[in-house]
Amino acid sequence: MNILLTGAAGQLGQELLPLLVQLGKVTVVDRNVISTLSPDCLKLDLSDLNQVEILLNRLHPDLVVNAAAYTAVDQAENDSETAFRMNADLPGCMARWAERNGRFLFHFSTDYVFDGQASQPYTEAHETGPINIYGESKLAGEWAITASKCRFIVLRTSWVYSTHGSNFVLSMLRLARERPELSVVSDQTGCPTWARNLAGVSRKVIGQLLKYKTNAKNDGLYHYCDGTITTWYEFARSIFSVASGLGLLDEIPRMLPLQSSQYPQIAVRPGFSVLDTSAIRETFGVEAVGLNESLTACLQEIEDE
Ligand SMILES: NC(=O)c1ccc[n+]([C@@H]2O[C@H](COP(=O)([O-])OP(=O)(O)OC[C@H]3O[C@@H](n4cnc5c(N)ncnc54)[C@H](OP(=O)(O)O)[C@@H]3O)[C@@H](O)[C@H]2O)c1
């Protein structure tokens, strides 16, 4: 099987690659050629949709796994054109190609498609209502895929972290080493998700879809996030506690809870973005992993590096 993996150098892409090679020949694409990732790494600006079409026609992958995205939530507010091209037009282009060629598209979306006003975890059926450009652009990507009638999975996830890239865990570790006191937002609630777990879940779902190749009944939209509901403030406390236990931090900074209104960001964030993962559990037998276990494993790797 030929697989095309985009965004291979990103948080999720780097975790997906070693799992996808178990399934077939993987060609990876990113903005820069990263030969350490794979000898089959191609350089491509994915916002150039003509080039994307040319590549798809040349490689003719059985499966396109799109882990590339415009993920700079604040930057998107002033750069909506690029955000929409990457998060909406690109998956739309891939989906229409997959439809024409009878191929499968595996794509990722976000908890930020919701307005954050709910008090119970969001199911896939819950009405969307993004409150920032990033969320709008990701939702437009979902719509472009569903409009195409190709075979697809869209996996919404939340609060992704990993050992590399730009994420909350690495930012908190850095800040804790620089400052004796930290204020962290305590009125936004969600589920942190280790990119490794998300990649494992994706691999499991893809494996099952391939096994029942002709059966499209399980295609569609799913939610996966790890199993612990928390706030950024409590998440930071967990990071410091685990990091200190592993010897990654000499001292835990004093922490102060902060309201979102006291920490104005360019893009407004949803107050509550917990995803209900029952559908993926019932359909594919996926169990959500807890925060402490995942955080410990992730930070252990950082310590080993
Ligand atoms: N991160 C989160 O907290 C979060 C939460 C919910 C959902 N998600 C979704 O999960 C998926 C994976 O996210 P992630 O955290 O792994 O993102 P990431 O670390 O930002 O990785 C995205 C990748 O896409 C690449 N990319 C962006 N623009 C490109 C372009 N024009 N041409 C070629 N490559 C380009 C990036 O390259 P550069 O580094 O060179 O830009 C990067 O390698 C995305 O669909 C995202 O929307 C993420």
The ligand as a Gaussian input file, in Angstrom:
#p B3LYP/6-31G(d) Opt

LIG

0 1
 N       -1.593000      21.330000      18.299000
 C       -2.785000      21.248000      18.886000
 O       -2.940000      21.557000      20.081000
 C       -3.975000      20.713000      18.127000
 C       -5.227000      20.683000      18.779000
 C       -6.333000      20.197000      18.068000
 C       -6.181000      19.743000      16.768000
 N       -4.957000      19.790000      16.164000
 C       -4.858000      19.314000      14.792000
 O       -4.009000      18.173000      14.775000
 C       -3.272000      18.115000      13.532000
 C       -1.779000      18.004000      13.825000
 O       -1.371000      19.144000      14.590000
 P        0.137000      19.310000      15.114000
 O        0.058000      19.819000      16.501000
 O        0.928000      18.089000      14.800000
 O        0.600000      20.523000      14.169000
 P        2.082000      21.067000      13.910000
 O        3.017000      20.508000      14.918000
 O        1.951000      22.546000      13.785000
 O        2.452000      20.428000      12.500000
 C        1.878000      20.895000      11.301000
 C        2.817000      20.556000      10.185000
 O        2.272000      21.088000       8.959000
 C        3.335000      21.723000       8.257000
 N        2.878000      22.782000       7.375000
 C        2.187000      23.895000       7.704000
 N        2.025000      24.671000       6.613000
 C        2.633000      24.018000       5.590000
 C        2.810000      24.302000       4.208000
 N        2.323000      25.436000       3.645000
 N        3.491000      23.427000       3.441000
 C        4.001000      22.297000       3.977000
 N        3.865000      21.960000       5.278000
 C        3.181000      22.821000       6.077000
 C        4.175000      22.332000       9.364000
 O        5.421000      22.734000       8.867000
 P        6.120000      24.036000       9.530000
 O        6.476000      23.654000      10.923000
 O        7.292000      24.284000       8.632000
 O        5.085000      25.126000       9.478000
 C        4.222000      21.176000      10.350000
 O        5.206000      20.245000      10.004000
 C       -3.675000      19.386000      12.768000
 O       -4.724000      19.077000      11.894000
 C       -4.199000      20.322000      13.852000
 O       -5.125000      21.262000      13.347000
 C       -3.851000      20.252000      16.815000

